[in-house]
Amino acid sequence: MKSARIHEYGDASVIRYEDAPRPVPGPDEVLIQVAATSFNPTESFLRAGMLHNLFPLTFPYILGWDVAGTVVEVGADTEGLAVGDQVVGRSDQGGACAEYVAVPAAVLVTAPKSIPLAHAAALPVAGHTAWQAVFEHAELRAGERVLVNGAGGGVGGFVTQLAKHAGATVIATAGPRSTAAVRAQGADQIVDYTASPIAEQLTEPVDVLINVVAIPPSETAALAALVRPGGRIVSVATPFPADGDSGVTTLHMVARNDPAGLAALVALVDAGVVRVDVSAEYTFADTAEVHRLSEAGRIRGKVVLNAPDGQTA
């Protein structure tokens, strides 16, 4: 089968589009014929070896955490899934940037019916992160003001929509190329961070800050100052230091694999509440180029990597 994999840490040139053995599912796994995976910026750090202390890799390693596709084999101990089911989920061991991947059945949910199966690959990692940030960690409530820093990214787009669904007033930071998309996702106010400092564009404090973009630690204090006393900060990127004097609580989160949350998000997609904004589509063969584009700051939102022609189930 064709795959995009690495044999060593390094820059994007270490990614090879090549044949790899077709996996055999274990007793609790299913084999998925992959329709698509999606690119997550963290994969660039993984590929470069910057996460080796947290996520050591065994080479060769097939990239891809997000998977959407069709079940073609089921393990002896699996329940609830059958050959032919269209599914979506997060493969924590990677491997989704290939024509076939074996994934534990327990982490998979039925794919949305209202969007192309390949587009569903944009949901798991970004969707898990946004769902947990909004509903579990920020505990966002109707009527609150929330600042979404980094709304133009893949996670930020889902955070914006879920915060709006929760009944919050959403102030979203976005550059000019993302403004239209963020507005369509329901932001009440868009702050162009390229035009002037964010603080100069806000007229009153926010109750909650959800930060989904990496920023220099030196900039965290200015953002934290925008949160009212007793408010909340949740960051999925740069950690924010605690400030006991303000009473603002701070949390640096790492999203866990949460099939129940993913299923709830899929339901919102099929209900038309949440849009899956796929900004560009490539193929597995383009994986190295997508990594380069990301590292040059030239991609927006969620980018999908489709299986080779004839494999998009």
SVG drawing of the C-alpha trace seen along z (x, -y; Angstrom):
<svg xmlns="http://www.w3.org/2000/svg" viewBox="-30 -51 47 64">
<polyline fill="none" stroke="black" stroke-width="0.4" points="0.0,0.0 1.1,-3.6 1.9,-5.7 3.7,-8.9 6.3,-7.9 9.5,-8.9 12.7,-6.8 14.3,-9.5 13.7,-12.9 14.4,-15.9 12.9,-18.6 10.1,-17.9 12.5,-16.2 12.6,-13.1 8.9,-12.4 8.8,-9.6 5.8,-8.6 6.4,-4.9 5.1,-1.4 4.5,0.0 3.2,3.3 -0.6,3.5 -1.4,3.7 -3.2,6.7 -5.8,5.7 -5.4,7.0 -8.3,8.6 -9.7,5.2 -9.0,3.4 -10.5,2.8 -8.8,2.3 -9.9,-0.9 -9.5,-1.6 -8.6,-5.3 -10.5,-8.0 -8.4,-10.8 -6.4,-12.0 -5.8,-15.7 -2.8,-17.7 -2.2,-19.0 0.6,-21.5 1.8,-19.4 2.9,-16.7 5.6,-19.0 7.1,-19.1 6.7,-15.3 8.5,-14.8 11.3,-17.2 11.9,-15.3 10.8,-18.1 8.3,-15.9 10.5,-12.8 10.5,-12.9 6.7,-12.9 6.0,-10.7 9.1,-8.6 8.7,-7.0 9.6,-3.7 10.9,-4.0 9.7,-3.7 6.7,-5.7 3.6,-6.5 2.2,-9.9 -1.4,-10.8 -3.5,-10.9 -6.9,-11.8 -8.6,-9.1 -11.9,-8.8 -12.6,-5.7 -14.5,-2.5 -14.1,0.7 -12.8,3.6 -11.9,6.1 -12.9,6.5 -10.9,8.1 -12.3,11.0 -13.0,9.0 -14.5,5.9 -18.1,4.9 -20.5,2.4 -18.7,2.1 -19.0,4.1 -17.4,4.3 -18.7,1.4 -19.2,-1.0 -17.9,-4.5 -16.0,-5.8 -13.9,-8.6 -11.5,-8.8 -8.1,-9.6 -5.4,-7.1 -3.0,-7.8 -0.3,-5.5 -0.4,-7.4 -0.5,-5.5 -3.5,-7.2 -1.5,-8.7 -1.7,-5.3 -4.2,-3.4 -5.0,-1.2 -4.7,-1.6 -5.5,0.6 -7.2,-1.3 -8.8,-0.3 -12.5,0.0 -13.2,-1.8 -11.9,-5.1 -14.0,-5.2 -17.4,-6.7 -19.8,-6.7 -18.8,-9.4 -21.1,-12.3 -23.7,-11.7 -23.9,-15.3 -20.4,-15.9 -18.0,-14.0 -16.3,-11.1 -12.9,-12.6 -13.8,-15.9 -14.7,-14.1 -11.0,-13.6 -10.7,-17.2 -12.7,-16.5 -10.9,-14.2 -7.8,-16.0 -9.0,-19.6 -12.5,-18.7 -11.5,-16.8 -9.3,-19.8 -12.0,-22.4 -14.8,-20.4 -12.7,-19.8 -11.5,-23.4 -15.0,-24.9 -17.1,-22.5 -14.8,-20.8 -12.0,-23.2 -13.4,-26.7 -16.9,-25.5 -18.2,-28.2 -21.7,-29.5 -24.4,-31.4 -24.0,-35.1 -20.2,-35.1 -17.7,-37.0 -15.0,-34.8 -11.8,-35.8 -10.7,-33.1 -7.0,-33.8 -6.1,-32.0 -9.6,-31.6 -8.3,-31.2 -6.7,-27.9 -8.2,-24.4 -8.8,-24.2 -9.8,-27.9 -12.6,-27.4 -14.2,-24.7 -13.7,-26.6 -15.5,-29.7 -18.5,-27.6 -18.8,-25.6 -18.5,-28.8 -21.3,-30.4 -23.4,-27.2 -22.9,-27.5 -24.5,-31.0 -21.3,-33.1 -20.4,-36.3 -17.4,-35.4 -14.5,-37.8 -12.1,-36.1 -8.6,-37.1 -7.9,-36.4 -5.7,-37.8 -7.2,-39.2 -7.1,-35.8 -9.2,-34.2 -11.7,-37.0 -14.4,-35.7 -14.2,-32.2 -14.2,-33.2 -17.2,-35.5 -19.1,-32.6 -18.3,-30.5 -20.3,-32.9 -17.8,-35.3 -19.5,-38.4 -16.4,-40.5 -13.2,-39.9 -10.0,-41.4 -7.3,-41.8 -4.2,-41.1 -2.0,-42.2 -3.5,-45.8 -2.9,-46.8 -2.5,-45.2 -5.4,-43.1 -5.9,-45.1 -6.4,-48.3 -9.4,-46.8 -11.3,-45.5 -13.6,-47.9 -14.3,-45.8 -12.8,-42.7 -13.7,-39.2 -14.8,-36.4 -12.8,-33.7 -9.7,-33.5 -9.2,-30.4 -5.8,-30.5 -5.2,-28.0 -2.1,-29.5 1.6,-29.4 2.7,-32.8 5.9,-34.1 5.7,-33.8 6.4,-37.5 3.0,-38.1 0.9,-36.1 0.7,-38.9 -0.9,-41.3 -3.5,-38.8 -4.2,-37.7 -4.8,-41.3 -7.8,-41.3 -9.6,-38.8 -11.7,-40.2 -10.8,-39.4 -12.1,-35.9 -12.2,-34.9 -10.7,-31.9 -7.8,-31.2 -7.5,-27.9 -4.6,-27.4 -3.9,-24.5 -0.6,-26.0 1.7,-28.4 1.2,-28.0 0.0,-31.1 1.5,-31.7 -0.8,-31.8 -1.7,-35.2 -3.1,-34.8 -3.7,-38.6 -6.2,-38.7 -8.1,-35.6 -8.0,-34.4 -7.6,-30.7 -5.2,-29.3 -5.1,-25.9 -2.7,-24.5 -4.5,-21.5 -3.6,-18.5 -6.6,-16.9 -7.3,-13.3 -8.8,-10.8 -12.6,-11.2 -14.9,-9.2 -18.0,-10.4 -17.1,-14.0 -16.3,-13.3 -19.7,-11.6 -21.4,-14.6 -19.5,-16.8 -20.5,-14.6 -24.1,-15.0 -23.7,-18.8 -22.2,-18.6 -25.1,-16.5 -27.5,-19.0 -26.0,-21.9 -24.7,-23.5 -21.0,-23.0 -19.4,-23.5 -16.3,-21.5 -14.2,-24.1 -11.7,-22.3 -9.5,-25.1 -7.5,-22.9 -7.2,-19.2 -4.0,-17.4 -3.1,-13.7 -0.8,-11.6 2.0,-12.2 1.8,-15.9 2.5,-15.4 6.0,-16.8 4.8,-19.9 1.9,-20.4 4.5,-20.3 6.6,-23.0 3.6,-25.2 2.5,-25.0 6.0,-25.8 6.0,-28.8 2.7,-30.0 0.9,-29.5 -2.1,-27.3 -5.3,-28.2 -7.9,-26.1 -8.0,-22.4 -6.1,-20.8 -7.2,-17.3 -4.9,-14.7 -6.8,-12.3 -5.9,-8.7 -4.7,-7.9 -7.2,-7.8 -9.5,-4.8 -9.1,-4.5 -11.4,-7.3 -14.1,-5.0"/>
</svg>
